[in-house]
């Protein structure tokens, strides 16, 4: 897929790439949402569940170990937590990091579709 196709694609990632979306990401995430996450990060407003305190807290309460394991698997370390960060702020930090890493991987797969 070329960049314009990716940015304008409203198909779900799961259907287009035939991949399993992690449980800690909305299962119906769109290809264009992945492009937006890669462009500006979750905090740009492109993926609100990762930056809305109560949502990130709920997701981390249910899937926190999987989120942290994913970050460790991809980067080998967890992001540094700013001094005096709140519990919910840490939930946003870790979930955003994991979502952005996952989106980056998916974006690579989408771009590879172009060259095939």
C-alpha positions as CSV (number, residue, x, y, z in Angstrom):
1,X,0.0,0.0,0.0
2,X,1.2,3.5,-0.6
3,X,1.1,6.2,2.0
4,X,-2.2,7.8,0.6
5,X,-3.9,4.4,0.6
6,X,-2.8,3.7,4.2
7,X,-4.0,7.1,5.4
8,X,-7.4,6.7,3.7
9,X,-8.0,3.0,4.5
10,X,-10.9,2.4,6.8
11,X,-10.5,-1.3,6.9
12,X,-9.7,-2.9,10.2
13,X,-6.1,-4.0,10.7
14,X,-7.2,-7.5,11.7
15,X,-9.1,-8.0,8.4
16,X,-6.7,-6.4,6.0
17,X,-3.5,-8.1,7.4
18,X,-5.2,-11.1,8.9
19,X,-3.4,-10.5,12.2
20,X,-4.6,-10.9,15.8
21,X,-4.8,-7.6,17.5
22,X,-3.6,-7.6,21.1
23,X,-6.5,-7.7,23.7
24,X,-5.2,-4.3,25.1
25,X,-6.0,-2.6,21.8
26,X,-9.5,-2.0,20.4
27,X,-10.2,-5.0,18.2
28,X,-11.7,-2.9,15.4
29,X,-8.7,-0.5,15.1
30,X,-8.6,0.9,11.6
31,X,-5.6,1.1,9.3
32,X,-5.9,4.9,9.1
33,X,-5.8,5.0,12.9
34,X,-2.5,3.2,12.9
35,X,-1.1,5.7,10.4
36,X,-2.3,8.5,12.7
37,X,-0.7,6.9,15.8
38,X,2.6,6.5,13.9
39,X,2.5,10.1,12.8
40,X,1.7,11.9,16.1
41,X,1.6,9.2,18.8
42,X,-1.4,8.4,21.0
43,X,-1.3,11.7,22.8
44,X,-2.0,13.6,19.5
45,X,-5.6,12.4,20.0
46,X,-5.2,9.6,17.5
47,X,-5.8,6.8,20.1
48,X,-7.7,8.1,23.1
49,X,-8.1,4.9,25.1
50,X,-4.3,5.1,25.8
51,X,-4.3,8.7,27.0
52,X,-7.7,8.9,28.8
53,X,-6.8,8.2,32.4
54,X,-9.8,6.1,33.4
55,X,-9.6,4.0,30.2
56,X,-5.9,3.4,30.3
57,X,-6.3,2.5,34.0
58,X,-9.0,0.0,33.3
59,X,-7.1,-1.5,30.4
60,X,-3.9,-1.8,32.4
61,X,-5.8,-3.3,35.4
62,X,-7.0,-6.1,33.0
63,X,-4.0,-6.5,30.7
64,X,-1.1,-4.7,32.4
65,X,1.2,-7.7,32.5
66,X,0.7,-8.4,28.8
67,X,1.3,-4.7,28.0
68,X,4.6,-4.6,30.0
69,X,5.7,-7.9,28.5
70,X,5.1,-6.6,25.0
71,X,7.2,-3.5,25.7
72,X,10.0,-5.6,27.2
73,X,9.9,-8.0,24.2
74,X,10.1,-5.2,21.7
75,X,12.6,-2.8,23.4
76,X,14.2,-4.8,26.2
77,X,13.3,-2.2,28.8
78,X,10.4,-0.2,30.2
79,X,10.1,3.5,29.6
80,X,11.3,5.7,32.5
81,X,8.5,7.0,34.7
82,X,8.7,10.7,35.4
83,X,9.2,11.8,39.0
84,X,5.9,12.2,40.8
85,X,3.8,10.5,38.1
86,X,0.4,9.4,39.2
87,X,-0.8,5.8,39.0
88,X,-3.2,6.6,36.1
89,X,-0.4,8.7,34.5
90,X,1.8,5.6,34.5
91,X,-1.0,3.5,33.0
92,X,-1.2,6.1,30.1
93,X,2.6,6.1,29.8
94,X,2.9,2.3,29.5
95,X,-0.2,1.7,27.4
96,X,0.7,4.5,25.0
97,X,4.2,3.1,24.6
98,X,2.9,-0.4,23.8
99,X,0.2,0.9,21.4
100,X,2.8,3.1,19.6
101,X,5.3,0.2,19.3
102,X,2.5,-2.1,18.0
103,X,1.3,0.5,15.5
104,X,4.9,1.0,14.2
105,X,5.2,-2.8,13.6
106,X,1.8,-2.8,11.8
107,X,2.8,0.3,9.7
108,X,5.9,-1.6,8.5
109,X,3.7,-4.5,7.5
110,X,1.3,-2.1,5.6
111,X,4.2,-0.5,3.8
112,X,5.6,-3.9,2.9
113,X,2.3,-4.7,1.2
114,X,3.2,-1.9,-1.3
115,X,6.4,-3.6,-2.4
116,X,4.9,-7.1,-2.8
